[in-house]
Amino acid sequence: MKLVFMGTPEFSVPVLDALVQAGHDIVCVYCQPPRPAGRGKKDRPTPVHARAIELGLPVRHPVSLKSPADQADFAALGADVAVVVAYGLILPQAVLDAPKFGCLNIHASLLPRWRGAAPIHRAIMAGDTETGVCIMQMQAGLDTGPVVLRDALPIGDTDTTQMLHDKLSTQGAALIVQALDHLPDLVPQAQPDDGITYAYKIDKAEAQIDWSRSAVEIDRQIRGLSPFPGAWFDAQGDRVKCLASAVVDRTGPAGHILSQSGELIIACGQGAVSITRAQRAGKSAQDIVDFLRGFQFGDDPLV
């Protein structure tokens, strides 16, 4: 099919690769504009932009798609369908209507659960046992369109957002290829009114660990916010990010270190967590055995 691809971050790259490998004619790639990054604050292309250049595909990165000129340029591409995955811009109705088969969005949740910006983070933090990918026919509303194809994926007890991100990206790439192969025969299913939840953007204020909460909640917070922004606590003037964890059958006063000999176990309001990967400010992330070789906690409880 003749496609426009619209995506920006690393999550979208495997989808672009899969569409190319499937033999689709990608007439243009849309992504967010390059932005300053690194020490020199030089403009850096987004992951999709960089990959599209490697593939020899034309790239556009408008600041918005609100102008009639940008909308006319999009329509002039004559695409059969636009594939949208984590693009980052709202698509006006004129853009949604331009391709022959409309715009298909790859969304990393089982809609209508977790509409919005951070479905992977929110699913882990809420303790969901299942997530997945939906291929959705886009409408003007936020992730409200009918679903043409879906595929579920279990959430493991040790899954972090990064791990689930990678699994769902691969799953989404396979599912959109399947959807395009059968698109004229697929029957869109309206999302039910029951079970709607919103995956609001992660606020950095959510990242500080409150040790008075239960171990189950803190474990979900750590895994759901890993690797970014990273759940953290302060210890002896150092900020420590926790990047992986597990609930363990130990008890003690909340915030007390129960073990730091080859393992880091911290008591919570109920139960305890074992931190298995951590990072100090300005340092690289480390497995906990290596981390504890260079840092020891004092006797004071963590706050």
SVG drawing of the C-alpha trace seen along z (x, -y; Angstrom):
<svg xmlns="http://www.w3.org/2000/svg" viewBox="-21 -28 54 42">
<polyline fill="none" stroke="black" stroke-width="0.4" points="0.0,0.0 1.0,-3.6 1.7,-4.9 2.5,-7.9 4.3,-7.0 3.9,-9.3 6.0,-8.7 8.8,-10.2 10.5,-8.2 12.4,-4.9 9.1,-3.0 8.1,-3.9 11.3,-2.7 10.5,1.1 7.2,0.3 8.8,-1.8 11.2,1.1 8.5,3.6 6.5,1.6 9.5,1.3 10.3,5.0 6.7,5.8 7.2,4.0 4.9,1.0 5.5,-2.2 6.2,-4.8 5.9,-8.1 6.8,-10.3 7.7,-10.1 6.4,-12.7 8.0,-13.2 8.7,-15.9 11.3,-18.5 14.9,-18.1 15.5,-19.6 18.6,-20.7 20.2,-17.8 23.5,-16.9 26.2,-19.1 26.4,-21.3 22.6,-21.7 22.8,-21.1 19.7,-20.1 19.4,-16.3 17.0,-14.4 14.4,-12.2 14.9,-8.4 12.4,-8.1 14.0,-10.9 17.4,-9.3 16.1,-5.9 14.1,-7.4 17.3,-9.0 19.1,-5.7 16.3,-4.1 16.4,-6.8 12.9,-8.0 11.7,-11.6 11.1,-13.3 8.9,-16.2 8.8,-17.6 6.3,-20.5 5.8,-22.2 2.1,-21.6 -0.4,-20.5 -2.9,-23.3 -2.0,-25.4 -4.0,-24.9 -0.6,-24.7 0.6,-21.8 -2.7,-20.0 -2.7,-20.4 0.9,-19.1 -0.2,-16.0 -3.3,-15.4 -1.1,-15.8 0.8,-12.6 -2.2,-10.6 -1.7,-7.9 -3.9,-4.9 -3.5,-5.1 -1.4,-6.9 0.2,-4.8 0.5,-6.8 2.5,-5.6 3.6,-8.0 3.8,-10.9 3.2,-13.6 1.0,-16.0 -2.8,-16.3 -4.0,-15.5 -6.7,-17.9 -9.8,-16.5 -8.5,-17.4 -5.4,-15.2 -7.5,-12.4 -9.7,-12.4 -7.0,-12.7 -5.9,-9.1 -8.2,-6.7 -8.5,-4.4 -7.9,-7.1 -5.3,-7.1 -4.5,-4.0 -3.0,-4.5 -0.9,-1.9 -1.8,-2.3 0.0,-0.4 -2.9,0.6 -6.1,2.6 -8.5,-0.2 -10.6,-1.7 -8.2,-1.1 -5.4,-3.6 -6.2,-6.1 -3.7,-8.9 0.0,-9.7 1.5,-7.1 -0.3,-3.7 2.7,-1.5 3.7,-3.4 0.2,-3.5 -0.6,0.2 2.4,1.3 1.8,-1.3 -1.8,-0.2 -0.9,3.5 -2.5,4.6 -1.7,8.2 -2.3,7.7 -1.8,5.1 -1.4,5.2 -1.7,3.3 -4.7,1.9 -4.8,0.8 -7.3,-2.0 -9.1,-4.0 -8.3,-7.6 -11.0,-10.1 -10.7,-13.7 -11.1,-12.5 -8.3,-11.2 -7.9,-7.5 -11.7,-7.2 -11.8,-5.6 -13.0,-2.1 -10.5,0.7 -9.8,2.8 -7.3,5.3 -6.0,6.0 -3.5,8.4 -3.0,9.0 0.3,9.4 0.7,10.5 2.6,8.2 5.2,10.1 6.0,9.6 9.4,8.1 8.5,6.2 9.7,2.5 8.3,-0.1 11.4,0.2 11.0,4.0 7.3,3.7 8.0,0.8 10.3,3.1 7.8,6.0 4.9,3.8 6.9,2.0 7.7,5.4 4.1,6.6 2.7,3.4 5.0,3.7 3.7,7.2 0.1,6.3 0.1,3.3 1.5,5.4 -1.2,7.9 -3.9,5.2 -2.7,3.7 -2.7,7.1 -6.4,7.5 -7.5,3.9 -10.4,3.9 -11.9,6.9 -11.5,5.7 -14.6,4.5 -13.9,1.7 -15.4,2.3 -16.5,-0.7 -14.9,-0.9 -17.2,-0.1 -18.3,-2.9 -17.4,-0.8 -13.8,-0.5 -12.5,-3.8 -9.3,-5.0 -6.8,-7.8 -3.1,-7.4 -2.1,-10.9 1.4,-12.1 3.9,-11.1 4.7,-14.0 8.2,-14.0 6.6,-14.6 5.3,-11.0 8.8,-9.7 9.8,-10.2 9.4,-7.0 7.2,-7.2 8.4,-4.2 5.2,-4.3 3.4,-2.8 3.1,0.9 5.9,2.9 3.5,3.9 2.8,0.2 6.4,-0.8 7.5,2.1 5.0,1.1 6.2,-2.5 9.8,-1.5 9.1,0.7 6.6,-1.6 8.9,-4.6 12.0,-2.7 14.0,-4.0 12.5,-7.5 12.0,-9.5 13.1,-6.8 11.6,-6.3 14.1,-7.8 14.9,-8.4 17.6,-10.4 20.3,-8.8 23.2,-10.6 23.0,-13.5 22.8,-11.3 19.8,-10.8 19.4,-7.1 17.2,-6.0 15.7,-2.6 15.4,-0.9 14.4,2.7 12.9,4.3 10.9,7.2 8.6,7.7 10.2,9.9 8.8,11.5 10.5,9.3 9.2,6.8 10.6,3.9 10.0,0.2 9.2,-1.7 12.4,-3.1 14.9,-0.9 17.6,0.9 17.1,4.6 20.0,5.9 22.9,4.3 25.2,7.3 25.1,8.4 21.4,7.3 19.5,4.1 16.3,4.8 14.3,1.9 11.2,2.1 8.0,0.5 4.7,-0.3 3.7,3.3 6.4,5.8 9.7,5.0 11.3,4.5 14.6,5.8 16.2,3.2 18.0,5.1 19.3,2.2 20.1,-1.4 21.8,-4.6 23.3,-7.5 23.2,-11.0 25.9,-11.5 26.8,-7.8 25.9,-4.9 23.1,-2.5 24.4,0.7 23.2,4.1 22.8,3.9 25.9,6.0 28.1,3.5 26.2,0.6 26.8,1.6 30.6,2.0 30.8,-1.7 28.0,-2.9 26.9,-1.9 23.9,-3.2 24.0,-4.5 21.8,-3.5 19.2,-6.3 15.9,-5.4 15.2,-6.6 12.7,-9.4"/>
</svg>
